[in-house]
Amino acid sequence: MRILGIDPGLRVTGYGCVEGDPARLVEAGVFRLRADEAAQAGGEAVSARLEELDADLRGAIERLRPEAAAVEAIFAHYKHPATAIAMAHARGVILLNIRRAGLRLVEFKPNAVKKFLTGHGHASKEQMQEAVRSRLGLPARPEPADVADAIAIALCAAWRGVDARTGG
């Protein structure tokens, strides 16, 4: 089964596609969302980024043809509530694209993904990058960390045996 993992962000959204058992990496990267200067000056930066994310993700889904998608669940830290709000904007676009493509959706909390990959729910970004590198036998750590997180989310879904037909 081919699974697309997504690490939502309003400036950088990571994606990673895995398939097979054992899982192998099909493709991974980031969507770097840039709002043009005119949109930023007019206060439309968020909507411009969301439009760009929509187009980029739609293209990736068409190109990679996954059967399921795994997305990081929203979380909020009391010290950084604005981060959760920004993430929610991106997640809305992501969830809509997944629904429109008819993909099976699974969501994982960040700590669950970290625990699955490293055995520790509070692993650092570097530990996650190294765990992804090691699991997939990659020559180097995935960069930036958003890519490693997205791959880790896809690996978590693959490990759980998500089934696009029955709901996993």
C-alpha positions in Angstrom: 0.0 0.0 0.0 1.2 3.5 -0.8 0.8 6.0 2.0 1.4 9.7 1.9 2.5 11.3 5.2 2.1 15.0 5.8 3.5 17.3 8.4 1.4 20.4 8.1 2.8 23.9 8.3 1.8 27.3 7.0 5.4 28.2 5.8 6.8 24.7 5.2 4.7 21.5 4.8 6.7 18.3 4.7 5.5 15.2 2.8 6.8 11.7 2.5 5.4 8.8 0.5 6.2 5.2 1.5 5.0 1.8 0.2 5.5 -1.9 0.8 6.4 -4.2 3.6 9.1 -3.5 4.7 8.4 0.1 3.8 10.5 1.9 1.2 10.6 5.6 0.4 9.0 6.6 -2.8 9.4 10.3 -2.6 9.8 13.0 0.1 10.2 16.8 0.2 8.6 20.0 1.3 6.2 22.5 0.0 7.8 25.9 0.8 4.9 28.3 0.9 5.7 31.9 0.0 3.1 34.6 -0.3 4.2 37.3 -2.7 5.0 40.7 -1.3 1.9 42.3 -2.6 -0.3 39.8 -0.8 1.7 40.3 2.4 1.3 44.1 2.1 -2.4 43.6 1.7 -2.8 41.2 4.6 -3.5 38.3 2.3 -0.4 36.3 3.1 -2.3 33.4 4.7 -4.8 33.0 1.9 -2.0 33.1 -0.7 -0.1 30.4 1.2 -3.1 28.2 1.5 -3.8 28.5 -2.2 -0.2 27.5 -2.9 -0.4 24.6 -0.5 -3.6 23.5 -2.2 -2.0 23.4 -5.7 1.2 21.8 -4.5 -0.6 19.0 -2.5 -3.1 18.3 -5.3 -0.1 17.9 -7.7 1.6 15.5 -5.3 -1.5 13.4 -4.8 -2.0 13.1 -8.6 1.7 12.3 -9.2 2.2 9.8 -6.3 -1.3 8.2 -6.3 -1.4 7.1 -2.7 -4.1 4.9 -1.3 -4.1 6.5 2.1 -2.8 9.6 3.8 -1.5 10.1 7.3 -1.5 13.6 8.9 -0.1 14.9 12.1 -3.0 15.7 14.4 -3.4 19.3 15.6 -1.8 20.1 19.0 -1.5 23.3 21.0 1.1 24.3 23.4 -0.1 26.9 26.0 3.0 29.0 25.3 2.4 29.1 21.5 -1.3 29.2 20.7 -0.8 31.0 17.4 1.2 27.9 16.1 -1.9 25.7 16.5 -4.0 28.3 14.7 -1.6 28.5 11.8 -1.3 24.7 11.6 -5.1 24.5 11.6 -5.3 26.6 8.5 -2.9 24.3 6.6 -4.6 21.2 8.0 -7.9 22.4 6.6 -6.5 22.5 3.1 -4.7 19.2 3.5 -7.8 17.4 4.9 -10.0 18.8 2.1 -7.5 17.5 -0.6 -7.4 14.1 1.0 -11.2 13.9 1.1 -11.5 15.1 -2.5 -9.0 12.4 -3.6 -11.0 9.7 -1.8 -8.0 8.7 0.3 -8.3 6.9 3.6 -7.2 9.3 6.3 -5.4 8.5 9.6 -4.2 11.0 12.1 -1.4 10.7 14.7 -0.4 12.9 17.6 3.2 14.0 17.4 4.2 12.2 20.6 2.7 8.9 19.2 4.8 9.2 16.1 8.0 10.0 18.1 7.3 7.1 20.4 6.8 4.7 17.5 10.0 5.7 15.7 12.3 6.3 18.6 10.7 4.6 21.6 10.5 8.1 23.3 7.5 10.4 22.9 9.6 13.5 23.4 12.4 12.8 20.9 14.3 15.7 19.4 14.1 16.7 15.7 17.6 15.2 15.3 16.6 11.9 16.9 13.6 11.7 14.6 15.8 12.4 11.5 18.2 9.7 12.5 15.5 7.2 13.3 14.0 7.8 9.8 17.4 7.5 8.2 18.1 4.2 10.0 14.6 2.6 9.4 14.8 3.3 5.7 18.5 2.7 5.3 19.0 6.2 3.8 22.6 7.5 3.2 21.8 10.7 5.1 19.3 12.2 7.5 16.3 13.7 5.7 16.5 17.5 5.6 14.8 19.6 6.7 13.2 18.1 9.8 9.7 18.6 8.3 10.5 16.0 5.7 11.7 13.5 8.4 8.5 14.2 10.4 6.3 13.5 7.3 8.1 10.3 6.5 7.8 9.2 10.1 4.0 9.9 10.0 3.8 7.7 6.9 5.9 5.0 8.5 3.6 5.0 11.5 0.6 4.5 9.3 2.3 1.7 7.4 3.3 0.0 10.6 -0.3 0.2 11.9 -1.4 -1.6 8.8 -3.8 1.1 7.5 -6.1 -0.5 5.0 -7.6 1.8 2.4 -10.6 -0.5 2.0 -11.6 -1.3 5.5 -10.4 1.8 7.4 -7.4 0.2 9.1 
